[in-house]
Structures are given as C-alpha cells and as structure tokens.
C-alpha cells in the first residue's frame, strides 16, 4: 500500500542541550538527525511523498539541498499544534 508521511520537525528543541538545531545535529554515523529520519522512508518504495514541516533554520538548510521530487517543504508554526495543523 502506498503512503505519504509528514515529519513535523519545526520545533526549537529547547530541551536539546546542543548549540545546533536538533534536526541538524550530526549523529555518530555521520548523518544528521533529519536525514536519518527521512532516509528511513525514502528507502521504502511504498512511501511516495515525504512532507517536512520545518522552522526557518530547517527551511534554509534544505533550500539548497537536492530533492528527488518526493520531498515537500512546509513552513511550521509557532507551536507543535500550529505545525501539525
């Protein structure tokens, strides 16, 4: 069954104690958190679309990133509730 996924990643990460955004944090395997998440869906052929809900920093990061037509960027809101809506 084909599906789309929405990844709500527009948060500020206030509980994350690093200087960088938690979605852009580099994991020990060399991947950023957001790519680790996206790749899990991109590797599945049934996933036809990945919708990324991002904050300003995430939007800037992905602005120049190559996308394969399956990824859509959406600006998030001021709260998780607004972003999900």
C-alpha positions as a Markdown table, in Angstrom:
| # | Residue | x | y | z |
|---|---|---|---|---|
| 1 | Unk | 0.0 | 0.0 | 0.0 |
| 2 | Unk | 1.4 | 3.4 | -1.0 |
| 3 | Unk | 1.6 | 6.2 | 1.6 |
| 4 | Unk | 2.9 | 9.7 | 2.4 |
| 5 | Unk | 4.5 | 10.7 | 5.6 |
| 6 | Unk | 4.5 | 14.1 | 7.4 |
| 7 | Unk | 7.6 | 14.7 | 9.6 |
| 8 | Unk | 6.9 | 17.6 | 12.0 |
| 9 | Unk | 10.4 | 19.0 | 12.7 |
| 10 | Unk | 9.8 | 22.7 | 13.2 |
| 11 | Unk | 10.4 | 22.7 | 16.9 |
| 12 | Unk | 13.0 | 24.9 | 18.6 |
| 13 | Unk | 14.5 | 21.9 | 20.5 |
| 14 | Unk | 14.6 | 23.9 | 23.8 |
| 15 | Unk | 15.3 | 20.7 | 25.8 |
| 16 | Unk | 18.1 | 19.7 | 23.4 |
| 17 | Unk | 21.4 | 20.9 | 25.1 |
| 18 | Unk | 23.5 | 21.5 | 22.0 |
| 19 | Unk | 24.2 | 24.7 | 20.1 |
| 20 | Unk | 22.8 | 23.4 | 16.9 |
| 21 | Unk | 19.2 | 22.6 | 16.0 |
| 22 | Unk | 18.4 | 19.0 | 17.0 |
| 23 | Unk | 17.3 | 18.1 | 13.5 |
| 24 | Unk | 20.7 | 19.2 | 12.1 |
| 25 | Unk | 22.7 | 17.5 | 14.8 |
| 26 | Unk | 25.3 | 15.1 | 13.4 |
| 27 | Unk | 25.0 | 11.5 | 14.7 |
| 28 | Unk | 28.0 | 9.3 | 15.3 |
| 29 | Unk | 27.3 | 7.6 | 11.9 |
| 30 | Unk | 27.9 | 10.9 | 10.2 |
| 31 | Unk | 24.2 | 11.6 | 9.3 |
| 32 | Unk | 22.2 | 14.5 | 10.5 |
| 33 | Unk | 19.1 | 13.5 | 12.6 |
| 34 | Unk | 16.7 | 14.8 | 9.9 |
| 35 | Unk | 18.4 | 12.7 | 7.2 |
| 36 | Unk | 18.4 | 9.6 | 9.4 |
| 37 | Unk | 14.6 | 10.1 | 9.7 |
| 38 | Unk | 14.0 | 10.9 | 6.0 |
| 39 | Unk | 16.1 | 8.1 | 4.7 |
| 40 | Unk | 14.1 | 5.5 | 6.7 |
| 41 | Unk | 11.1 | 6.5 | 4.5 |
| 42 | Unk | 12.9 | 7.2 | 1.2 |
| 43 | Unk | 14.3 | 3.6 | 1.3 |
| 44 | Unk | 10.7 | 2.3 | 1.3 |
| 45 | Unk | 9.3 | 2.3 | -2.3 |
| 46 | Unk | 5.7 | 2.4 | -0.9 |
| 47 | Unk | 6.5 | 5.9 | 0.5 |
| 48 | Unk | 5.5 | 8.2 | -2.3 |
| 49 | Unk | 6.0 | 11.5 | -0.5 |
| 50 | Unk | 7.8 | 12.9 | 2.5 |
| 51 | Unk | 6.4 | 16.2 | 3.8 |
| 52 | Unk | 8.9 | 18.1 | 6.0 |
| 53 | Unk | 7.4 | 20.7 | 8.4 |
| 54 | Unk | 10.4 | 22.9 | 9.3 |
| 55 | Unk | 11.3 | 26.1 | 11.1 |
| 56 | Unk | 13.3 | 28.9 | 9.5 |
| 57 | Unk | 16.7 | 27.2 | 10.1 |
| 58 | Unk | 15.5 | 23.9 | 8.6 |
| 59 | Unk | 14.0 | 25.7 | 5.6 |
| 60 | Unk | 17.3 | 27.5 | 5.0 |
| 61 | Unk | 19.2 | 24.2 | 5.3 |
| 62 | Unk | 17.0 | 22.4 | 2.8 |
| 63 | Unk | 16.7 | 25.3 | 0.4 |
| 64 | Unk | 19.8 | 24.3 | -1.5 |
| 65 | Unk | 19.6 | 20.6 | -0.9 |
| 66 | Unk | 18.9 | 18.3 | -3.8 |
| 67 | Unk | 15.5 | 16.7 | -3.6 |
| 68 | Unk | 14.1 | 13.9 | -5.8 |
| 69 | Unk | 10.6 | 15.2 | -6.2 |
| 70 | Unk | 9.3 | 13.1 | -3.3 |
| 71 | Unk | 10.1 | 15.6 | -0.7 |
| 72 | Unk | 8.0 | 18.7 | 0.0 |
| 73 | Unk | 9.0 | 21.5 | 2.4 |
| 74 | Unk | 6.4 | 23.3 | 4.5 |
| 75 | Unk | 6.9 | 26.2 | 7.0 |
| 76 | Unk | 5.9 | 25.2 | 10.5 |
| 77 | Unk | 4.0 | 27.3 | 13.0 |
| 78 | Unk | 5.0 | 28.8 | 16.4 |
| 79 | Unk | 4.0 | 25.7 | 18.3 |
| 80 | Unk | 3.8 | 22.0 | 17.6 |
| 81 | Unk | 0.0 | 22.3 | 17.4 |
| 82 | Unk | 0.2 | 25.0 | 14.7 |
| 83 | Unk | 2.8 | 23.0 | 12.8 |
| 84 | Unk | 0.6 | 19.9 | 12.8 |
| 85 | Unk | -2.5 | 21.9 | 11.8 |
